[in-house]
Amino acid sequence: MANDIDFLLNHLQIHEPVHIIGYDIGGMFANAFATRHADRTASHVWGECLLPVPELPEALVAGREGVYLGYFLDKTHNASAISQKDLDYYTESYARPEAIRCAFDVYRAFPTDAAENAEWIAKHGKCNVRTLGLNGEKSRRRAQVMRTIEGTFQVAEVSESGHYLAEENPEGFAAAVLEFIKAEQ
């Protein structure tokens, strides 16, 4: 995916370094881009990436997309951040066979991504791009995430949000990102 982002930037004729933001699984792609294309990255922001939990496989079948999505969305700190209309839209989108296949392919690629990242770090070292790690004040995984990222780069917390920062507190999310980006300019 890192090379896909690089290809897209070239296609759009964006040649100056970019501020790349990735959240959840998107953070994996943003991190890969920042690590492999540091010369094209002005800064890098990412947040919690939760892995699938063991009790979900039964829900990951065609016709039960709402169960799958609802499992995650029911755990938001701010339950009103994602409406039933939103859930219906996501469910309809995920119900398309090609969409759910692509979504699951991302998860199936985790072992390959991990091996490629370990190989890259062994050869080239860790990402040296200015990076902000975000997580929600009310996140159930907050302590785990903080232990993982604390000390490796700047960390910020978005108040009154759980895992879905941009949905649960869009103003707080945007403020944290903009404060980080502006601090270096």
C-alpha positions as CSV (number, residue, x, y, z in Angstrom):
1,M,0.0,0.0,0.0
2,A,2.9,2.4,0.6
3,N,3.8,2.2,-3.0
4,D,0.2,2.7,-4.0
5,I,0.1,6.0,-2.0
6,D,3.4,7.0,-3.7
7,F,1.9,6.2,-7.1
8,L,-1.2,8.2,-6.3
9,L,0.8,11.3,-5.2
10,N,2.8,11.1,-8.5
11,H,-0.4,10.7,-10.5
12,L,-1.8,13.8,-8.8
13,Q,1.5,15.6,-9.4
14,I,2.0,16.2,-5.7
15,H,5.8,16.4,-5.3
16,E,6.3,18.2,-2.0
17,P,6.3,16.2,1.2
18,V,2.8,15.4,2.6
19,H,1.3,15.1,6.0
20,I,0.0,11.6,6.0
21,I,-2.7,10.5,8.5
22,G,-3.8,7.0,9.0
23,Y,-6.1,5.6,11.6
24,D,-6.8,2.0,12.6
25,I,-5.7,-0.2,9.7
26,G,-5.0,2.9,7.7
27,G,-2.3,3.7,10.2
28,M,-0.5,0.6,9.0
29,F,-0.5,2.0,5.5
30,A,0.5,5.5,6.6
31,N,3.4,4.1,8.7
32,A,4.6,2.0,5.8
33,F,4.5,5.0,3.5
34,A,6.3,7.2,6.1
35,T,9.0,4.5,6.7
36,R,9.6,3.7,3.0
37,H,9.1,7.2,1.6
38,A,10.5,9.4,4.3
39,D,11.7,12.0,1.7
40,R,8.0,12.5,0.7
41,T,6.6,12.7,4.2
42,A,6.5,16.0,6.1
43,S,4.9,14.3,9.1
44,H,2.9,11.1,10.1
45,V,-0.1,10.7,12.3
46,W,-1.6,7.4,13.3
47,G,-3.8,5.9,15.9
48,E,-4.9,2.7,17.5
49,C,-5.0,-0.4,15.3
50,L,-7.1,-3.0,16.9
51,L,-6.7,-6.6,15.6
52,P,-9.7,-8.9,15.2
53,V,-10.7,-10.6,18.4
54,P,-11.2,-14.4,18.7
55,E,-14.9,-14.4,19.2
56,L,-15.8,-12.8,15.9
57,P,-15.2,-15.5,13.2
58,E,-18.8,-16.8,13.4
59,A,-20.0,-13.3,12.6
60,L,-17.7,-12.9,9.6
61,V,-20.1,-14.5,7.1
62,A,-22.1,-13.2,4.2
63,G,-25.4,-11.8,5.2
64,R,-24.3,-10.9,8.7
65,E,-22.2,-7.8,8.0
66,G,-24.3,-5.8,10.5
67,V,-23.3,-8.2,13.3
68,Y,-19.6,-7.7,12.3
69,L,-19.7,-3.9,12.1
70,G,-22.0,-3.6,15.1
71,Y,-19.6,-5.5,17.3
72,F,-17.0,-2.7,16.9
73,L,-19.4,0.2,16.7
74,D,-21.3,-0.8,19.8
75,K,-18.0,-0.2,21.8
76,T,-17.7,3.5,21.0
77,H,-17.4,5.8,24.0
78,N,-19.9,8.2,22.3
79,A,-22.7,6.0,21.1
80,S,-24.4,8.9,19.2
81,A,-21.3,9.4,17.0
82,I,-22.3,6.6,14.7
83,S,-26.0,6.5,13.9
84,Q,-28.2,3.7,12.8
85,K,-28.2,5.4,9.4
86,D,-24.4,5.2,9.4
87,L,-24.4,1.5,10.4
88,D,-26.9,0.8,7.7
89,Y,-24.7,2.5,5.1
90,Y,-21.6,0.6,6.2
91,T,-23.5,-2.7,6.3
92,E,-24.9,-2.2,2.8
93,S,-21.4,-1.3,1.6
94,Y,-19.8,-4.3,3.2
95,A,-22.5,-6.6,1.9
96,R,-21.1,-6.3,-1.6
97,P,-19.0,-9.4,-2.2
98,E,-16.0,-7.6,-3.5
99,A,-16.0,-5.2,-0.6
100,I,-16.0,-7.8,2.2
101,R,-13.4,-9.8,0.3
102,C,-11.1,-6.8,0.1
103,A,-11.7,-6.0,3.8
104,F,-10.8,-9.5,4.8
105,D,-7.8,-9.5,2.5
106,V,-6.4,-6.7,4.6
107,Y,-6.5,-8.9,7.7
108,R,-5.1,-11.9,5.8
109,A,-2.1,-9.7,4.8
110,F,-1.2,-9.0,8.4
111,P,1.5,-11.8,8.6
112,T,3.0,-10.7,5.3
113,D,3.0,-7.0,6.4
114,A,4.7,-7.9,9.7
115,A,7.4,-9.9,7.9
116,E,8.0,-7.1,5.4
117,N,8.1,-4.5,8.1
118,A,10.6,-6.5,10.2
119,E,12.8,-7.0,7.1
120,W,12.6,-3.3,6.2
121,I,13.5,-2.2,9.8
122,A,16.4,-4.7,9.9
123,K,17.8,-3.3,6.6
124,H,17.0,0.4,6.9
125,G,16.1,1.1,10.6
126,K,13.0,2.4,12.1
127,C,10.9,5.2,10.7
128,N,12.6,8.6,11.4
129,V,9.7,10.8,10.2
130,R,8.2,13.1,12.8
131,T,5.2,11.1,14.1
132,L,2.2,11.6,16.3
133,G,0.4,8.7,17.9
134,L,-3.2,9.4,18.8
135,N,-5.6,7.6,21.0
136,G,-8.9,8.2,22.7
137,E,-9.1,9.2,26.4
138,K,-11.9,6.6,26.9
139,S,-10.4,3.9,24.7
140,R,-10.6,0.4,26.1
141,R,-7.1,-0.2,24.8
142,R,-5.6,3.1,25.9
143,A,-3.1,1.6,28.4
144,Q,-2.0,-1.1,25.9
145,V,-1.6,1.4,23.1
146,M,0.3,3.9,25.3
147,R,2.8,1.2,26.4
148,T,3.4,0.3,22.8
149,I,4.0,3.8,21.5
150,E,5.1,5.9,24.5
151,G,8.7,7.0,24.1
152,T,9.0,6.3,20.4
153,F,7.4,9.5,19.2
154,Q,5.0,12.2,20.3
155,V,1.7,11.0,21.8
156,A,-1.6,12.9,22.1
157,E,-4.9,12.0,23.5
158,V,-8.3,13.1,22.2
159,S,-10.7,13.8,25.0
160,E,-14.2,12.3,25.2
161,S,-13.5,9.7,22.6
162,G,-12.8,6.0,22.5
163,H,-11.4,4.1,19.5
164,Y,-13.3,6.1,16.8
165,L,-11.6,9.5,17.4
166,A,-12.7,11.2,14.2
167,E,-16.3,10.1,14.6
168,E,-16.6,10.5,18.4
169,N,-14.9,13.9,18.7
170,P,-14.1,15.3,15.2
171,E,-13.2,18.7,16.6
172,G,-10.8,17.2,19.1
173,F,-9.3,14.9,16.5
174,A,-8.8,17.8,14.0
175,A,-7.3,20.1,16.7
176,A,-4.8,17.4,17.8
177,V,-3.7,16.8,14.2
178,L,-3.5,20.5,13.3
179,E,-1.6,21.4,16.4
180,F,1.0,18.7,15.6
181,I,1.4,19.7,12.0
182,K,1.6,23.5,12.8
183,A,4.1,22.9,15.6
184,E,6.9,22.2,13.1
185,Q,6.1,24.9,10.6
